[in-house]
């Protein structure tokens, strides 16, 4: 099983704590506009990264991935999300997936043929 990395968010701390000189508290309208702008930029970078991956353009994948991660950290900061919460959620999903795999490979478990295709019952990843 994987080990939790409690200090993983510490590497993002400089980005989350960075403030612009003279930064003033923003009004709700400005915060809403900033959130929408960040979300649009994040979606654009994700699309660029996916397109570059399909075209096998490694340099653009690296560049757009870095921009995506920067945008993601900015969005977390804007929304007041603690990165440790996200790392814990990812760790829990990985652990659940590994546990499911181990349970499915237990010796003595009957291997029955499926009569119908497997259907996903949830949109949440393990």
C-alpha positions, 0 to 999 in steps of 0.5 A: 500500500502507499504511504501518506506524504503529510508534507506534500502540501508544504511544497505548495505553501509558498504559492498559497501564502504569496501576497501581492504588495498592497493587496486589499480585501476584495468585494464579493463581486471582484472575488466572483469575477476572479474565481470565474477567471481562474476557473476558465484559465484552468479549463483552458490549460487542461484542454491545451495539455490534453491536446498536446498529449494527443499530438505527443508534443512532450514540451507542450505537455510539460509547459501546460501541466505546470501552468495547470498546477499553478492555476489549480493552486491559485484556485485552491487559495481563492476557494480557501481549500487546504491542500492537505485535504486534497492530498488526504482524499487522493491517498484515501482513493488510492488505498481504496483502489488497492484494497479492492484489487487485493480483495478481487485477487483473493485465492478461493474466490469463485471466478464467475462469468459475467452474464452482462457487461459491468456497469459503473454505479458511481462517478467517484474514482476509487 
